[in-house]
Structures are given as structure tokens and as C-alpha cells.
């Protein structure tokens, strides 16, 4: 079942549709939607809402969520020796993320940076708070903590194991294998 978050103000409005000790949030929401649909059906189609101009600095296109930068950021720092200046992390991270970046990720934010880099910097702050990156590294230097190093190593080992498992899943070449056996019967003509 999906989880939704609503403001306190909206929750109070939703409670107005609920019967105390009888309705759940879901049933109160269903009542409100039923009433809105009945109203719409008697009033005719509602005009389309006006298209709002985006606020300066807001995304106008699809973009990756900030958490999408977590693992690639840790791996990029690890690849750079476990510690690197932000200016050195940026190109490595961009190369890793480029196939996944969306139109909104390339928009500029108020600092002049592209949105993807801004998201990566915010994710870096979260990683510091969570103890995966060091708090005491020199300004501008992003350094893995011991916990961060272990996390990246564990992730790389898991990737390696899954690749080996993938290879082991292929059948061996042999008499009963379809792999690397000459075909019997007529072969299709080459065009």
C-alpha cells in the first residue's frame, strides 16, 4: 500500500469528511473524492488549470532523486583513493552518472552549477551526517570514513559475487549443451 504525506492543514480538512471512530484516513479521503466527483459531474468538465511559470531555480524537467547519487558518489571517492577534492570527484561522478541523468539534471541552480551536481553535494552532506564520509576532512576534500570504506568494499564484493554467480549459471559446453556445438541438418543460406 503506498504511503502519502499531507500537510497538517490538509489533514484537518480531511477530518471534516470523517465520522469519528468510524472512518479511517482512506475512507474519509474516499468520501471527499466521491463528493468532488459528484460535483464535477453536475457542473460539467472543469477548465484546465493555467500552466504556471516555474519559479527561478526550480526544476522544469524530470530529474534524478538525490539518493540516486549515494552509491556512485561513494564509489567515485573510493576509486580516487578514498579521499579527493570535490573538483576531482565531479568529473568522475559525472562520467558514472551521465547515462542516467535526465533533462532536469542539467538545468542550472542559483549557484550556477548543474542540478545533478547540486544534488550530489546535498547527498554528500547526508553521507557526512550518517558517518560514511569524514566530518574532519579539510575544506573541499571529500573523504570516506572507515565505515564508508567498508560499505563500498562490501558493495563491490557483492557485485563481483553476483557476476561470478551469473557466469556460473551458464551451462558447460558438452555433448548435451546447445552452446558451441555444430548444428546438424541444413544451415540457412547467407544473404
ZIRA-V417000 format. One record per pair of residues at least 4 apart in sequence whose ideal C-beta (glycine too) atoms are under 7 Angstrom apart, sorted by the first residue. I is the first residue (numbers start at 1). GAP is how many residues later the second one is. If there is no record, write none. Layout:
# ZIRA-V417000
i & gap
I & GAP
I & GAP
This chain:
# ZIRA-V417000
i & gap
6 & 4
6 & 5
7 & 4
8 & 4
9 & 4
10 & 4
11 & 4
14 & 4
14 & 11
14 & 14
14 & 15
14 & 18
15 & 13
17 & 11
17 & 14
17 & 15
18 & 5
18 & 10
19 & 4
23 & 4
23 & 5
24 & 4
25 & 4
26 & 4
27 & 4
28 & 4
29 & 4
30 & 4
31 & 4
32 & 4
33 & 4
34 & 4
35 & 4
36 & 4
37 & 4
38 & 4
39 & 4
40 & 6
54 & 4
54 & 6
57 & 52
57 & 53
59 & 4
59 & 45
59 & 48
59 & 56
60 & 44
60 & 47
61 & 41
61 & 42
61 & 43
61 & 46
62 & 40
62 & 41
62 & 42
63 & 39
63 & 41
63 & 42
63 & 52
64 & 4
64 & 36
64 & 37
64 & 38
64 & 41
64 & 52
64 & 55
66 & 53
66 & 56
66 & 57
67 & 56
68 & 32
69 & 4
69 & 28
69 & 50
69 & 51
69 & 54
70 & 4
70 & 53
70 & 57
71 & 4
71 & 84
72 & 4
72 & 21
72 & 24
72 & 25
73 & 4
73 & 20
73 & 47
73 & 50
73 & 51
74 & 4
74 & 58
74 & 70
74 & 74
74 & 77
74 & 78
75 & 4
75 & 77
76 & 4
76 & 13
76 & 16
76 & 17
76 & 20
77 & 5
77 & 7
77 & 12
77 & 65
77 & 67
78 & 4
78 & 66
78 & 71
78 & 74
79 & 13
80 & 4
80 & 8
80 & 9
80 & 12
82 & 61
82 & 62
82 & 67
83 & 54
83 & 58
83 & 60
83 & 61
84 & 4
84 & 5
84 & 58
85 & 55
85 & 56
86 & 4
86 & 54
86 & 56
89 & 4
89 & 53
90 & 4
90 & 27
91 & 4
92 & 4
93 & 4
93 & 27
94 & 4
97 & 4
97 & 19
101 & 4
101 & 5
101 & 15
104 & 11
105 & 9
105 & 10
105 & 11
106 & 8
106 & 9
107 & 7
107 & 8
108 & 4
108 & 5
108 & 6
109 & 4
109 & 6
109 & 9
111 & 7
113 & 4
113 & 5
115 & 4
116 & 4
117 & 4
118 & 4
119 & 4
120 & 4
121 & 4
122 & 4
123 & 4
124 & 4
124 & 9
124 & 18
125 & 4
126 & 4
127 & 5
127 & 6
128 & 5
128 & 7
131 & 14
131 & 16
132 & 12
132 & 13
132 & 15
132 & 16
132 & 19
133 & 9
133 & 10
133 & 11
133 & 12
133 & 15
134 & 9
134 & 11
137 & 4
137 & 5
137 & 6
144 & 4
144 & 5
144 & 8
146 & 4
147 & 4
148 & 4
149 & 4
150 & 4
151 & 4
152 & 4
153 & 4
154 & 4
155 & 4
156 & 4
157 & 4
158 & 4
159 & 4
160 & 4
161 & 4
162 & 4
163 & 4
164 & 4
165 & 4
171 & 6
171 & 8
172 & 5
173 & 4
173 & 6
173 & 7
177 & 4
183 & 4
